[in-house]
Structures are given as structure tokens and as C-alpha cells.
Amino acid sequence: MKTLKEVACGQTVTVKKLTGMGPVKRRIMDMGITKGVSVYVRKVAPLGDPVEVTVRGYELSLRKADAEMIEVE
């Protein structure tokens, strides 16, 4: 299973599962990243942090640590 952190720039993926715990998982879900939603990876910063994505029609920047908790296909 790959995570959002491993997705290349310009790809669209579907969220399969959130592996975070407690408040972190809740925060990711509050940002609109839930199971089954499509996520388009717009940009990845040179050092990999942050990852800029488009989800549900808006742009979002995620830290590498948060992107690792999002399993995609």
C-alpha cells in the first residue's frame, strides 16, 4: 500500500485509509481528506515538505508526516 507522500507530482489518487490516531486523524478528516475522495498532487517542495494537493476543489498543503498517514491507490 502506498501513501500520499510517495505519489508523484501531477498524479490523481483515491484515499483508501487514514492511519493516523486521535486528533491528527480528526484534523486530516476535517480538511476534507476522507476515504474514497480523489486527491490531485499539485506540487512537492524540493525537500519533500510540504506536499501541495487539491482536494474537493480547494488547495491544501500537507506536511510529510501527515501525508504518510494517508493510504492511497
Secondary structure by P-SEA (a helix, b strand, c coil): ccccccccccbbbbbcccccccaaaaaaaaacccccbbbbbccccccccbbbbbcccbbbbbcaaaaaacccc
